[in-house]
Amino acid sequence: MERPVTPDQPIPPPDLGPDLGTGPTREMTRDQRLQARTLQAVGWKYTDILKFFRDKNKRLTYRQIYYACKTRSTPQKRSGRPPILTTN
């Protein structure tokens, strides 16, 4: 339900589903990242994706959803110096 806003009041934040408290968040699994990217690809907004995961009682943040949608879905190779090959 939309709440009326008068010009002298701040804009209320969107309703993001059930409040799961302020406990620690979990790292997103590969499947959750793929789900988030797929939902974003079909036109869902980040807040809608967050509501979807919170309805499943997943303790994720908006920033995690944003990051999952903006970065590569598969891990990149580790950077660093390659090993030295010897022929001994």
N, C-alpha and C positions, 0 to 999 in steps of 0.2 A: 504494500500500500504506500503510495507516494504521500509524503508529508509536505504541506504547503510551506514555502520559505518566503519570508518577508525580506525586503532589501537590507534591513539592519541585522539580520541573523546570518551566521555562517552556514555554508552549505553542509548538510549532514552527510556523513560517510555512507557508502552503499552497504546494504545488508549482505554479509558474506556467509550466511548460514549459521549453524550452531557454533557457539563459542567453545573452543576446546581448551581454554585456559592459556596460561603463559608458560607452560612447560617446554621442555626441549623439543625441537623439531627433528624429524628423521631425515636421513638422506633419501632422495628419490631413487627408486629402483630403475633399472633400464626400461622395464615395461611401463612404469608410470611416466617416464620422460617421453617415450614413444606415444603413449596415450595423449599426453598434453600437446605434443607437436601435431598429432593428427587432429585433435579438436580445434586447435588454433588454425590449421590449414583449411578446415571447412567453415571457418568464419566465427568461431566462438571467441569471445573476449577473455582476457586473462582473469577477470573477476568471475566470469561464468565457469571457467575451468577450475578455479579455486573452490567455488561453491560445489562443483561436481565431486571433487576430492574430499571436501569437508563433509558432504553428505555420506560418504563412505567411512567417516571417522578417521581420515588420514590427517595427520598433523603436519601440514605443509604451509609454507608462506607464499605470499604473492611474488616475492623476489625469486623463490625457487621455481615457480611456474614460469616467470619471465625468462629466467636463465635457461631453463630446459627448452623453451621455444626458440631462443635466439642462438644457441650454440649447436655444435654438431651433435648428432644423436649417438654416434659411436665414439669411443675414446680415441684420442690421437696417440700416435707413437710417442713414447717418452723422448724428450729431447736430451741431448747430452753427447759427450764425446763417444764415438764408436770404439769398441774394443780393438786393441792392437793385435793383429794376426802375426803369429810367428811360425816359422817353418823348422823348428828344432825337433 
